[in-house]
Amino acid sequence: MKFLYNQPVEEKIWEENQLSVRYTFDWRDSIPFETWDISESSSLDRLLIEMDWSNGSEYQPYFGRPSLVDKSGIDYTMTKYYPNDKIAREGMISKGKKVGCWNYYSYDGRFLYEVDYADTIIAVNDSIRFKSKGILTYVDEKGDPLSHSYVIEKFEKYDCSHTDHYEERMLYAFWEKDTSVHRMNGYVKNYYDNGVLQNEGWVKDGLPTGVWKLYDNAGNLSHVGEYIMGKRQGRWLSGDLGQVKYLGDICLNPNLPNLEEIMAYQEKLLDITVVYYRLGSVIKTEYYGVNMNANEPPEGYEGEGDYFEGYYDED
């Protein structure tokens, strides 16, 4: 925390993965600051008045620790940073959801794309419609638009230690600068902000078609299935398809004496899900657990009682 005259003016949250390192919040327009939130002393009130920050009262705009402020229902801006202090993304949150225009940057600070978040119904024909989550615009090195796409699938990954982990998206391209961009027709590869491959497959008239492969942000294969005119169709496999569990989804006690051994064992406890779709609608879901460990569980491992897995939340 950074303080100015005993007031918290910036919050830093350091976490393990590259894309969740620091957040700064600005709630000054909507949250009154009450000195007794952080101090029982009246000296802070006097100091605020002496510095002409109080406007004649003990109330001041406040932004800082979420433990002191209930953020539910509040509109605020958020800036997220990489470990090298470059901005990762920035935009507005309203009622817990991204709204308006968000800018996304690479690890070295290059502007990658923007997403204008808004819920819209997109109709391709009488039977194909999408609940679009916004419009994504890829840009070139000068910041000029390369393509515009509707976000027709958006999943945000949450787990025990993150509140804004990363987005998995599927796009419906409706404009491209020229055919060399290959957003409207051809084989497409999309990437996470950290440069890891997010998904790959064919598009026709801007819509995903045929077999697509989807990956988590560690590069492990997580979904395989077929699209027909942008809709999931038939049998889809999801889970730990790369034969490695993404451990960012699992919470473990960091004080365990044999933590590395337990993590190595947990990494090979794989979960596979088979989902059957009919033009995007789920028909049937099957769950399978696979234990690839050759040895017995390590000492201190108590199964599901020691961890819980994250979940996908679709807006």
Legacy VTK file of the C-alpha trace (Angstrom):
# vtk DataFile Version 3.0
C-alpha trace
ASCII
DATASET POLYDATA
POINTS 315 float
0.000 0.000 0.000
1.091 3.568 -0.680
-0.101 6.210 1.762
-0.257 9.994 1.548
-0.939 11.736 4.872
-2.201 8.431 6.260
-4.606 7.925 3.355
-4.178 4.859 1.141
-3.716 6.175 -2.389
-2.589 3.063 -4.250
-2.986 -0.662 -3.757
-0.633 -3.331 -5.095
-1.553 -7.017 -5.051
1.338 -9.311 -5.962
0.381 -12.741 -7.261
2.142 -15.658 -8.874
1.198 -15.550 -12.527
2.393 -12.898 -14.962
-1.014 -11.472 -15.814
-2.201 -10.941 -12.239
0.425 -8.857 -10.556
-0.863 -5.419 -9.704
-4.211 -3.675 -9.698
-4.953 -0.022 -9.119
-8.505 1.082 -8.424
-10.042 4.535 -8.589
-13.318 4.788 -6.678
-12.938 8.428 -5.646
-16.081 9.583 -7.417
-18.398 7.171 -5.659
-17.072 6.238 -2.207
-16.892 8.625 0.766
-13.792 8.281 2.903
-14.367 7.935 6.622
-11.247 8.246 8.749
-12.455 5.717 11.287
-12.179 3.068 8.562
-8.434 3.058 9.152
-7.862 5.037 12.348
-9.549 5.774 15.656
-7.457 8.927 16.092
-8.841 12.411 15.503
-5.403 13.634 14.425
-6.080 12.442 10.894
-9.201 14.608 10.747
-7.217 17.634 11.853
-4.486 16.924 9.328
-6.996 16.659 6.494
-8.517 20.009 7.447
-5.079 21.651 7.745
-4.162 20.373 4.275
-7.475 21.711 2.954
-8.463 18.204 1.863
-11.619 17.911 3.913
-13.795 20.557 2.244
-15.053 21.476 5.673
-15.887 17.957 6.855
-14.195 14.727 7.822
-15.402 12.985 4.647
-13.032 12.542 1.728
-13.104 10.405 -1.416
-11.491 7.082 -0.643
-9.976 4.345 -2.717
-8.002 1.481 -1.321
-8.282 -1.861 0.364
-11.269 -4.015 -0.599
-11.428 -5.272 2.989
-12.542 -1.769 3.976
-14.919 -1.115 1.087
-17.823 -3.118 -0.286
-17.307 -2.939 -4.061
-20.626 -4.561 -4.993
-22.726 -2.318 -7.204
-19.897 0.207 -7.607
-18.567 1.549 -10.897
-14.788 1.935 -10.931
-11.807 1.926 -13.258
-9.144 -0.764 -13.052
-5.606 -0.894 -14.376
-3.704 -4.160 -14.346
0.093 -4.389 -14.617
2.732 -6.896 -15.654
5.691 -7.640 -13.336
7.831 -5.196 -15.372
5.344 -2.432 -14.439
3.943 -2.201 -17.973
0.162 -1.874 -18.211
-1.529 -5.182 -19.091
-5.090 -3.865 -19.493
-7.295 -1.040 -18.340
-10.988 -0.245 -18.370
-14.201 0.194 -16.411
-15.999 -2.290 -14.125
-19.731 -1.917 -13.452
-21.574 -4.322 -11.156
-18.694 -6.775 -11.384
-18.566 -6.832 -15.213
-16.278 -5.217 -17.759
-18.110 -2.416 -19.588
-17.164 0.110 -22.228
-13.826 0.192 -24.017
-10.911 -1.817 -22.578
-7.360 -1.607 -23.917
-5.060 -4.644 -23.853
-1.255 -4.553 -24.090
1.615 -7.003 -24.532
4.314 -7.639 -21.928
6.602 -5.122 -23.616
3.903 -2.439 -23.619
2.656 -2.683 -27.215
-1.035 -1.930 -27.778
-2.559 -5.221 -28.986
-6.309 -4.713 -29.250
-9.343 -3.144 -27.666
-12.685 -4.623 -26.676
-15.826 -2.512 -26.483
-17.946 -4.562 -24.060
-21.719 -4.476 -24.616
-24.379 -7.199 -24.724
-25.955 -7.485 -28.183
-27.920 -10.051 -30.171
-26.309 -10.781 -33.554
-28.399 -12.536 -36.210
-26.680 -14.340 -39.101
-29.896 -15.879 -40.445
-33.234 -17.129 -39.108
-31.619 -19.992 -37.143
-28.137 -18.662 -36.234
-27.995 -15.968 -33.563
-25.323 -15.022 -31.050
-25.331 -13.229 -27.731
-22.373 -10.998 -28.482
-20.377 -9.720 -25.484
-18.772 -6.864 -27.399
-16.610 -5.945 -30.373
-12.877 -6.738 -30.448
-10.602 -4.669 -32.674
-7.083 -5.863 -33.477
-4.616 -3.099 -34.337
-1.250 -2.856 -36.067
1.944 -1.391 -34.602
0.704 2.132 -35.370
-2.605 1.501 -33.590
-4.642 1.408 -36.817
-7.477 -1.182 -36.986
-6.724 -4.502 -38.680
-10.057 -6.237 -38.071
-13.351 -5.983 -36.195
-14.990 -9.063 -34.610
-17.979 -9.786 -32.409
-17.083 -11.681 -29.218
-19.527 -14.591 -29.490
-18.032 -16.669 -26.657
-16.402 -15.217 -23.554
-15.284 -17.128 -20.484
-13.413 -15.528 -17.597
-11.380 -17.913 -15.469
-11.510 -17.456 -11.709
-9.748 -19.354 -8.953
-8.884 -19.032 -5.294
-6.387 -16.181 -5.609
-7.474 -14.169 -8.632
-10.461 -11.964 -9.419
-9.610 -11.104 -13.016
-7.605 -13.997 -14.358
-7.842 -14.124 -18.146
-10.450 -14.319 -20.902
-11.049 -17.114 -23.345
-12.877 -15.859 -26.431
-14.316 -17.019 -29.731
-14.751 -14.380 -32.432
-17.031 -13.675 -35.389
-15.066 -11.382 -37.710
-17.172 -8.966 -39.776
-14.462 -6.646 -41.187
-10.772 -6.892 -42.020
-8.387 -4.361 -43.506
-7.324 -6.745 -46.271
-7.424 -10.465 -46.978
-3.860 -10.968 -45.775
-5.133 -10.600 -42.205
-7.083 -13.910 -42.658
-9.805 -13.016 -40.169
-12.686 -13.597 -42.564
-11.504 -16.742 -44.357
-8.616 -19.124 -43.721
-6.763 -20.712 -40.838
-6.761 -18.471 -37.746
-4.644 -18.452 -34.602
-5.587 -16.280 -31.624
-3.216 -15.550 -28.727
-3.427 -14.525 -25.083
-1.858 -11.236 -24.040
1.216 -13.124 -22.781
1.824 -14.527 -26.273
0.558 -18.075 -25.578
-1.670 -19.638 -28.250
-5.335 -19.383 -27.198
-7.129 -21.231 -30.021
-6.727 -22.239 -33.657
-8.967 -23.390 -36.477
-10.668 -22.462 -39.743
-13.037 -19.569 -40.360
-15.455 -19.076 -43.237
-17.173 -15.731 -43.778
-15.793 -14.704 -40.394
-17.357 -17.614 -38.487
-15.457 -20.533 -36.869
-16.027 -23.732 -38.796
-14.701 -27.280 -38.600
-12.479 -28.653 -35.823
-10.970 -26.132 -33.392
-8.383 -26.559 -30.642
-8.520 -24.364 -27.537
-5.696 -23.927 -24.997
-5.364 -22.568 -21.466
-3.006 -19.675 -20.761
-0.190 -22.100 -19.896
-0.347 -23.567 -23.424
-2.051 -26.865 -22.503
-4.754 -28.229 -24.790
-8.089 -27.755 -22.989
-10.909 -28.121 -25.576
-11.333 -29.886 -28.922
-14.498 -29.908 -30.977
-16.326 -28.838 -34.125
-18.016 -25.570 -35.005
-20.791 -25.177 -37.572
-21.380 -21.526 -38.511
-19.883 -20.405 -35.208
-21.930 -22.813 -33.059
-20.497 -25.775 -31.162
-21.779 -28.972 -32.669
-21.498 -32.661 -31.802
-19.012 -34.170 -29.335
-16.594 -31.836 -27.546
-13.761 -32.885 -25.259
-12.615 -30.534 -22.512
-10.402 -30.676 -19.448
-6.768 -31.742 -19.058
-6.362 -32.901 -22.645
-2.653 -32.114 -22.665
-2.224 -34.704 -19.869
-1.218 -31.907 -17.483
-3.538 -30.231 -15.012
-3.455 -26.436 -14.915
-2.449 -25.937 -11.268
-3.580 -22.316 -11.237
-7.063 -23.718 -10.675
-6.084 -25.445 -7.435
-5.623 -23.977 -3.965
-3.090 -25.684 -1.714
-1.766 -24.785 1.702
1.655 -23.190 0.977
2.932 -24.303 4.409
2.703 -28.023 3.640
6.167 -29.570 4.210
5.979 -31.691 1.043
4.107 -29.192 -1.123
6.085 -29.962 -4.294
5.415 -33.681 -3.964
1.691 -33.093 -3.493
1.615 -30.720 -6.477
3.384 -33.283 -8.668
0.818 -35.893 -7.660
-2.102 -33.510 -8.169
-0.834 -32.535 -11.605
-1.550 -36.050 -12.855
-5.081 -36.265 -11.458
-6.809 -35.320 -14.690
-10.412 -34.393 -15.354
-12.010 -34.960 -18.748
-15.488 -33.765 -19.725
-17.421 -34.828 -22.822
-20.158 -32.391 -23.871
-22.596 -33.000 -26.709
-23.895 -29.888 -28.508
-26.619 -29.155 -31.036
-25.960 -25.765 -32.622
-24.513 -24.377 -29.419
-27.043 -25.896 -27.013
-25.804 -28.545 -24.560
-27.553 -31.886 -25.065
-25.604 -34.123 -22.662
-22.538 -33.893 -20.417
-20.315 -36.737 -19.189
-17.515 -36.444 -16.589
-14.433 -38.652 -16.247
-11.562 -38.663 -13.741
-8.169 -40.065 -14.761
-5.342 -40.856 -12.306
-2.037 -41.076 -14.168
0.067 -41.481 -11.015
2.034 -44.691 -10.673
2.536 -44.202 -6.919
0.270 -43.884 -3.909
-0.722 -40.397 -2.732
2.066 -38.618 -0.800
1.915 -38.242 2.967
-0.376 -35.428 4.016
-2.462 -35.578 0.837
-6.152 -35.819 1.721
-7.735 -35.580 -1.685
-10.361 -32.976 -2.365
-10.234 -31.734 1.191
-6.869 -30.070 0.481
-7.876 -28.101 -2.592
-10.731 -26.877 -4.667
-10.852 -26.179 -8.362
-11.784 -22.967 -10.115
-14.717 -22.566 -12.419
-15.744 -20.853 -15.627
-18.175 -18.004 -15.386
-19.872 -16.966 -18.627
-21.491 -13.523 -18.534
LINES 1 316
315 0 1 2 3 4 5 6 7 8 9 10 11 12 13 14 15 16 17 18 19 20 21 22 23 24 25 26 27 28 29 30 31 32 33 34 35 36 37 38 39 40 41 42 43 44 45 46 47 48 49 50 51 52 53 54 55 56 57 58 59 60 61 62 63 64 65 66 67 68 69 70 71 72 73 74 75 76 77 78 79 80 81 82 83 84 85 86 87 88 89 90 91 92 93 94 95 96 97 98 99 100 101 102 103 104 105 106 107 108 109 110 111 112 113 114 115 116 117 118 119 120 121 122 123 124 125 126 127 128 129 130 131 132 133 134 135 136 137 138 139 140 141 142 143 144 145 146 147 148 149 150 151 152 153 154 155 156 157 158 159 160 161 162 163 164 165 166 167 168 169 170 171 172 173 174 175 176 177 178 179 180 181 182 183 184 185 186 187 188 189 190 191 192 193 194 195 196 197 198 199 200 201 202 203 204 205 206 207 208 209 210 211 212 213 214 215 216 217 218 219 220 221 222 223 224 225 226 227 228 229 230 231 232 233 234 235 236 237 238 239 240 241 242 243 244 245 246 247 248 249 250 251 252 253 254 255 256 257 258 259 260 261 262 263 264 265 266 267 268 269 270 271 272 273 274 275 276 277 278 279 280 281 282 283 284 285 286 287 288 289 290 291 292 293 294 295 296 297 298 299 300 301 302 303 304 305 306 307 308 309 310 311 312 313 314
